[in-house]
Amino acid sequence: MVDEVPFVDITIDDEMISEAVNVLESGRLVKGPECEALENAFADLCSTDHAIGVSNGTAALLLSMKALDINPRDQVFVPGHTYFATVSPVLELGADPVFVDVDPDRYTMDPELLKDAIDEATNPEAIVVTHMHGQPAEMDAILEIADEYGLTVIEDAAQAHRAIYDGQPVGSFGDVGCFSFYPTKNMTVGGDGGMITTDDPELAAEARALRNHGRDESGKHTHLGLNYRLDEVKAAIGREQLTRLPDWIQARREAASQYNERLQDIKEVILPETYPQSKHVYHHYPVLVPASERAGFRTHLDEHRIGTGIHYEEAVHQHKAVRDRVKNTTLPVAEDICARTVSLPMHPQLSEPEVKYVCNRVGGYFQ
Ligand SMILES: Cc1ncc(COP(=O)(O)O)c(C=O)c1O
C-alpha cells in the first residue's frame, strides 16, 4: 500500500560507493583517469568530439561563454522560462541578456519571438537555449536563425542528459552544450558537477585551460583561468551513474506516460506536451493548475505525503538580482507558467501504484 511518494529519489548504490572508495584509496584525487574516462563516455553519449568535466553546471555555462568570447555589452538571448543559472553567467560577464518568451504548451524558447527580438544594430552575439524539464528546444529553427544572424549557440542541457531531437542528442547541436550533475538531476556525481560538450577542438582546449587555472597542455598559465575542476571521486560515481542512465530515462518516460493517461481527463490540470520530433527525458513532470488553486493544491498533496516542486516561482527576468540589472521586460507566457506550474513526483524508482496514488489525489482535489 502506498502512503508516501517523495518528489525525488537519488540513487547512490553499493557499486557507486565502492568506485568512490577505490579512488580514495588510490590517492589520486584530482586531475586523474576517472575524470578523463567520464569525459570520454559523456562525449559518446552526446555524439560530440569533446567533453570537459567541470565543477558544476553553472561553471559549464560560464566557462563556455568565456571560451566563446562573450564580452561586456554583447547581447545574449535567453529563454524567459529557465533556471536562474542560465542567465547569471551572462550578467557575471557584463553581457546584456535579452529575454525571449517560450512556447505556451512546451515551455522552450519560441523561435518566432527569438527572431523578432534580434536587432543587428545592437550587438547580438549568442543564444542560450534551455532544454527545459528534459524536453529539447526546437533546435532546427533556432540553428537556422543563429546561422542567418551569425550567432553562437549555447545549449543549457542541465536538465536533459541524453534527450533527443530529430534523432540527435542534445549537447551536440550548438557550438557548446552545458550539463549539470547536481544531485537531483537525471544523473549525478554524488554532489555538484558539470560537463561541457563540443565538436570544436579550440573551444575544448580553451575550456580545459579555463577550468584549470588557465594552464594550457604544456602546463603554462596562458589564460586567466580559475579552478573549476571535477574531482576524481565524483567522476568515478558519475561513471557508474552513466551506465544506469538509459534505464533511468526509460523509467521516467514510463512514469510520464502513466501520468498522461491517468490525468488527461481532469480539465483543471494542463499536462506537458512534447514536440513530435523530440524524445523527452522528463527531468520534471510539470502540470499547470489555476494560479488561485496552486497553494491549496500543493497543501492537499502534502497532506497525502506527496512531494511536489515549483520550477520556477518566477520567470527568469523577474528575479530581483536580474530585474535590477536589465530593462523592463514582460514575458506573458513565462510569467503565466510560473504562476501556475507544479511539478509532480518524478524519478526512476516511481512505481505504477505510486503514480496511481498521486493521480487519485490530484483528481480528488479537483472533484
Ligand atoms: C536549466 C539549468 N541550468 C543551469 C543549472 C545549474 O547547474 P548547477 O546547479 O550544477 O550549477 C541548472 C541546475 O541547477 C539548471 O536546471
The ligand as an SDF file (V2000), in Angstrom:
LIG
                    3D

 16 16  0  0  0  0  0  0  0  0999 V2000
   18.4390   24.7780  -16.5490 C   0  0  0  0  0  0  0  0  0  0  0  0
   19.6000   24.7980  -15.5890 C   0  0  0  0  0  0  0  0  0  0  0  0
   20.7010   25.4950  -15.9020 N   0  0  0  0  0  0  0  0  0  0  0  0
   21.7780   25.5140  -15.0940 C   0  0  0  0  0  0  0  0  0  0  0  0
   21.7950   24.8420  -13.8900 C   0  0  0  0  0  0  0  0  0  0  0  0
   22.9680   24.9860  -12.9940 C   0  0  0  0  0  0  0  0  0  0  0  0
   23.5840   23.7910  -12.6780 O   0  0  0  0  0  0  0  0  0  0  0  0
   24.3720   23.6140  -11.2810 P   0  0  0  0  0  0  0  0  0  0  0  0
   23.3690   23.6290  -10.1840 O   0  0  0  0  0  0  0  0  0  0  0  0
   25.0620   22.3130  -11.4350 O   0  0  0  0  0  0  0  0  0  0  0  0
   25.3330   24.7500  -11.1870 O   0  0  0  0  0  0  0  0  0  0  0  0
   20.6630   24.0850  -13.5340 C   0  0  0  0  0  0  0  0  0  0  0  0
   20.5850   23.2730  -12.2880 C   0  0  0  0  0  0  0  0  0  0  0  0
   20.6640   23.5990  -11.1990 O   0  0  0  0  0  0  0  0  0  0  0  0
   19.5260   24.0780  -14.3930 C   0  0  0  0  0  0  0  0  0  0  0  0
   18.4220   23.3860  -14.0750 O   0  0  0  0  0  0  0  0  0  0  0  0
  1  2  1  0
  2  3  1  0
  2 15  2  0
  3  4  2  0
  4  5  1  0
  5  6  1  0
  5 12  2  0
  6  7  1  0
  7  8  1  0
  8  9  2  0
  8 10  1  0
  8 11  1  0
 12 13  1  0
 12 15  1  0
 13 14  2  0
 15 16  1  0
M  END
$$$$
